[in-house]
Amino acid sequence: MLTLKGTDTIVGILTTYHGYPKSETFYINYLYIDKKYHKQGLGKEVINKLLTILRESNFGEVRASVAIKNWPALRFWTGLGLNTINGFYGDKEYKDDHYAHIELIMNF
């Protein structure tokens, strides 16, 4: 859970795991910030702090999975430096009820 500094106010969720597909990989599976708190820099603050911790912890790369239809999220992640495309996953055709993700990587 992500909370506002100094409060118990929950503003979002971050789910991660590490060690797959390589031991030096850190994976950001999901980041959600409540719409009430969008455009305040909270997501950027959280991820920049996380990237600092990962660099200091000697991880070799960080990956994030982003929905291809989520243009704001694609801009967010590429703006933070996760701008190498590792692959596309999901449905092979574009339709309203089809979904696909792009895996973005940042190497340290």
C-alpha positions as CSV (number, residue, x, y, z in Angstrom):
1,M,0.0,0.0,0.0
2,L,1.1,3.5,-0.7
3,T,0.2,6.2,1.8
4,L,0.7,10.0,2.0
5,K,3.7,10.9,4.0
6,G,3.0,11.2,7.7
7,T,-0.6,9.9,7.3
8,D,-2.5,6.7,7.1
9,T,-4.2,7.9,3.9
10,I,-3.9,5.2,1.3
11,V,-3.4,6.6,-2.2
12,G,-2.2,3.6,-4.2
13,I,-0.8,0.1,-4.6
14,L,2.5,-1.1,-5.8
15,T,3.2,-4.8,-6.5
16,T,6.6,-6.1,-7.3
17,Y,8.8,-9.2,-7.3
18,H,12.4,-9.9,-8.0
19,G,14.7,-12.7,-9.2
20,Y,12.8,-13.6,-12.4
21,P,13.8,-14.1,-15.2
22,K,17.3,-13.4,-13.8
23,S,18.4,-13.0,-10.2
24,E,19.4,-9.3,-10.8
25,T,15.9,-8.5,-12.3
26,F,13.4,-6.4,-10.3
27,Y,9.9,-6.5,-11.7
28,I,7.2,-3.8,-11.2
29,N,4.0,-5.7,-11.9
30,Y,1.4,-3.1,-11.0
31,L,1.3,0.5,-9.9
32,Y,-2.0,2.2,-9.2
33,I,-2.6,5.7,-7.8
34,D,-6.1,6.7,-6.9
35,K,-7.5,9.1,-9.5
36,K,-8.0,11.8,-6.7
37,Y,-4.2,11.9,-6.5
38,H,-3.3,11.9,-10.1
39,K,-1.1,14.7,-11.5
40,Q,0.5,15.4,-8.1
41,G,3.7,13.6,-8.8
42,L,3.1,10.9,-6.3
43,G,3.7,8.0,-8.7
44,K,6.9,9.6,-10.0
45,E,8.1,10.2,-6.4
46,V,7.5,6.6,-5.4
47,I,9.2,5.1,-8.5
48,N,12.1,7.4,-8.4
49,K,12.8,6.5,-4.8
50,L,12.4,2.8,-5.7
51,L,14.9,3.2,-8.6
52,T,17.4,4.8,-6.3
53,I,17.0,1.8,-3.9
54,L,17.4,-0.7,-6.7
55,R,20.6,1.0,-8.0
56,E,22.1,1.0,-4.5
57,S,21.1,-2.7,-4.1
58,N,23.0,-3.7,-7.2
59,F,20.1,-4.8,-9.3
60,G,21.0,-5.1,-13.0
61,E,17.6,-4.1,-14.4
62,V,14.1,-3.2,-13.7
63,R,11.1,-4.2,-15.8
64,A,7.5,-3.1,-15.9
65,S,4.5,-4.5,-17.7
66,V,2.2,-1.8,-19.2
67,A,-1.1,-2.2,-21.0
68,I,-0.6,-1.1,-24.6
69,K,-3.9,0.8,-24.5
70,N,-2.8,2.8,-21.5
71,W,-1.2,5.8,-23.1
72,P,-0.7,7.8,-19.9
73,A,1.1,4.8,-18.3
74,L,3.3,4.3,-21.3
75,R,4.3,8.0,-21.2
76,F,4.9,7.7,-17.4
77,W,7.2,4.7,-17.6
78,T,9.2,5.8,-20.6
79,G,9.6,9.3,-19.0
80,L,11.2,7.6,-16.0
81,G,13.7,5.8,-18.2
82,L,12.0,2.4,-18.7
83,N,12.2,2.9,-22.5
84,T,13.6,-0.3,-23.9
85,I,11.0,-2.7,-25.2
86,N,11.6,-6.3,-24.3
87,G,8.4,-7.8,-25.8
88,F,4.7,-7.7,-26.4
89,Y,2.3,-10.2,-24.7
90,G,-1.4,-10.8,-25.0
91,D,-4.0,-10.8,-27.7
92,K,-2.6,-10.6,-31.2
93,E,-5.5,-8.5,-32.7
94,Y,-6.7,-5.1,-31.6
95,K,-10.4,-5.1,-30.5
96,D,-12.2,-3.4,-27.7
97,D,-12.3,-6.5,-25.6
98,H,-8.7,-7.6,-26.4
99,Y,-5.8,-6.8,-24.2
100,A,-2.0,-6.8,-24.6
101,H,1.0,-5.6,-22.5
102,I,4.4,-4.3,-23.4
103,E,7.3,-5.1,-21.2
104,L,9.7,-2.1,-20.7
105,I,13.2,-2.4,-19.2
106,M,15.7,0.0,-17.7
107,N,19.3,-1.3,-17.2
108,F,21.4,0.0,-14.5
